[in-house]
């Protein structure tokens, strides 16, 4: 898995094969896949995911 960060302005809109989008915080960790939990843990430890 490769993760990127970027600045973005404007609304995020689902399109093509993406049916919907949502925002997750560290409190939602149990709702994501095992690999995403590792990403959440790393982001949380670095202060990037409250």
PyMOL CGO cylinders between C-alpha atoms (Angstrom):
from pymol import cmd
from pymol.cgo import CYLINDER

trace = [
    CYLINDER, 0.00, 0.00, 0.00, 1.20, 3.49, -0.81, 0.3, 1, 1, 1, 1, 1, 1,
    CYLINDER, 1.20, 3.49, -0.81, -0.35, 6.47, 0.95, 0.3, 1, 1, 1, 1, 1, 1,
    CYLINDER, -0.35, 6.47, 0.95, -0.16, 10.08, -0.14, 0.3, 1, 1, 1, 1, 1, 1,
    CYLINDER, -0.16, 10.08, -0.14, -1.20, 13.34, 1.47, 0.3, 1, 1, 1, 1, 1, 1,
    CYLINDER, -1.20, 13.34, 1.47, -2.27, 16.52, -0.29, 0.3, 1, 1, 1, 1, 1, 1,
    CYLINDER, -2.27, 16.52, -0.29, -4.05, 19.79, 0.24, 0.3, 1, 1, 1, 1, 1, 1,
    CYLINDER, -4.05, 19.79, 0.24, -7.48, 19.98, -1.36, 0.3, 1, 1, 1, 1, 1, 1,
    CYLINDER, -7.48, 19.98, -1.36, -10.20, 22.58, -1.46, 0.3, 1, 1, 1, 1, 1, 1,
    CYLINDER, -10.20, 22.58, -1.46, -13.79, 22.03, -2.48, 0.3, 1, 1, 1, 1, 1, 1,
    CYLINDER, -13.79, 22.03, -2.48, -16.21, 19.18, -1.92, 0.3, 1, 1, 1, 1, 1, 1,
    CYLINDER, -16.21, 19.18, -1.92, -15.12, 15.58, -2.44, 0.3, 1, 1, 1, 1, 1, 1,
    CYLINDER, -15.12, 15.58, -2.44, -17.57, 13.83, -4.75, 0.3, 1, 1, 1, 1, 1, 1,
    CYLINDER, -17.57, 13.83, -4.75, -17.76, 10.08, -5.38, 0.3, 1, 1, 1, 1, 1, 1,
    CYLINDER, -17.76, 10.08, -5.38, -17.62, 9.13, -9.07, 0.3, 1, 1, 1, 1, 1, 1,
    CYLINDER, -17.62, 9.13, -9.07, -16.90, 6.22, -11.42, 0.3, 1, 1, 1, 1, 1, 1,
    CYLINDER, -16.90, 6.22, -11.42, -16.54, 3.01, -9.40, 0.3, 1, 1, 1, 1, 1, 1,
    CYLINDER, -16.54, 3.01, -9.40, -16.65, 4.89, -6.06, 0.3, 1, 1, 1, 1, 1, 1,
    CYLINDER, -16.65, 4.89, -6.06, -20.20, 4.77, -4.69, 0.3, 1, 1, 1, 1, 1, 1,
    CYLINDER, -20.20, 4.77, -4.69, -19.69, 6.92, -1.60, 0.3, 1, 1, 1, 1, 1, 1,
    CYLINDER, -19.69, 6.92, -1.60, -17.01, 8.56, 0.51, 0.3, 1, 1, 1, 1, 1, 1,
    CYLINDER, -17.01, 8.56, 0.51, -16.74, 9.24, 4.23, 0.3, 1, 1, 1, 1, 1, 1,
    CYLINDER, -16.74, 9.24, 4.23, -14.28, 10.63, 6.74, 0.3, 1, 1, 1, 1, 1, 1,
    CYLINDER, -14.28, 10.63, 6.74, -12.79, 8.52, 9.50, 0.3, 1, 1, 1, 1, 1, 1,
    CYLINDER, -12.79, 8.52, 9.50, -10.99, 9.47, 12.68, 0.3, 1, 1, 1, 1, 1, 1,
    CYLINDER, -10.99, 9.47, 12.68, -8.92, 7.28, 14.96, 0.3, 1, 1, 1, 1, 1, 1,
    CYLINDER, -8.92, 7.28, 14.96, -12.09, 6.44, 16.91, 0.3, 1, 1, 1, 1, 1, 1,
    CYLINDER, -12.09, 6.44, 16.91, -13.35, 4.65, 13.78, 0.3, 1, 1, 1, 1, 1, 1,
    CYLINDER, -13.35, 4.65, 13.78, -10.32, 2.32, 13.72, 0.3, 1, 1, 1, 1, 1, 1,
    CYLINDER, -10.32, 2.32, 13.72, -12.48, -0.78, 14.30, 0.3, 1, 1, 1, 1, 1, 1,
    CYLINDER, -12.48, -0.78, 14.30, -14.44, -0.03, 11.10, 0.3, 1, 1, 1, 1, 1, 1,
    CYLINDER, -14.44, -0.03, 11.10, -11.47, -0.31, 8.72, 0.3, 1, 1, 1, 1, 1, 1,
    CYLINDER, -11.47, -0.31, 8.72, -9.39, -3.17, 7.32, 0.3, 1, 1, 1, 1, 1, 1,
    CYLINDER, -9.39, -3.17, 7.32, -6.32, -4.60, 9.06, 0.3, 1, 1, 1, 1, 1, 1,
    CYLINDER, -6.32, -4.60, 9.06, -3.88, -2.78, 6.76, 0.3, 1, 1, 1, 1, 1, 1,
    CYLINDER, -3.88, -2.78, 6.76, -5.77, 0.49, 7.26, 0.3, 1, 1, 1, 1, 1, 1,
    CYLINDER, -5.77, 0.49, 7.26, -5.49, 0.00, 11.05, 0.3, 1, 1, 1, 1, 1, 1,
    CYLINDER, -5.49, 0.00, 11.05, -1.70, -0.02, 10.66, 0.3, 1, 1, 1, 1, 1, 1,
    CYLINDER, -1.70, -0.02, 10.66, -1.91, 3.22, 8.67, 0.3, 1, 1, 1, 1, 1, 1,
    CYLINDER, -1.91, 3.22, 8.67, -4.28, 4.73, 11.26, 0.3, 1, 1, 1, 1, 1, 1,
    CYLINDER, -4.28, 4.73, 11.26, -1.87, 3.74, 14.06, 0.3, 1, 1, 1, 1, 1, 1,
    CYLINDER, -1.87, 3.74, 14.06, 1.11, 5.34, 12.29, 0.3, 1, 1, 1, 1, 1, 1,
    CYLINDER, 1.11, 5.34, 12.29, -0.84, 8.53, 11.50, 0.3, 1, 1, 1, 1, 1, 1,
    CYLINDER, -0.84, 8.53, 11.50, -2.16, 8.71, 15.07, 0.3, 1, 1, 1, 1, 1, 1,
    CYLINDER, -2.16, 8.71, 15.07, 1.33, 8.22, 16.55, 0.3, 1, 1, 1, 1, 1, 1,
    CYLINDER, 1.33, 8.22, 16.55, 2.66, 11.07, 14.39, 0.3, 1, 1, 1, 1, 1, 1,
    CYLINDER, 2.66, 11.07, 14.39, -0.21, 13.37, 15.39, 0.3, 1, 1, 1, 1, 1, 1,
    CYLINDER, -0.21, 13.37, 15.39, -1.74, 13.46, 11.91, 0.3, 1, 1, 1, 1, 1, 1,
    CYLINDER, -1.74, 13.46, 11.91, -4.93, 11.56, 12.83, 0.3, 1, 1, 1, 1, 1, 1,
    CYLINDER, -4.93, 11.56, 12.83, -6.65, 12.84, 15.96, 0.3, 1, 1, 1, 1, 1, 1,
]
cmd.load_cgo(trace, "trace")
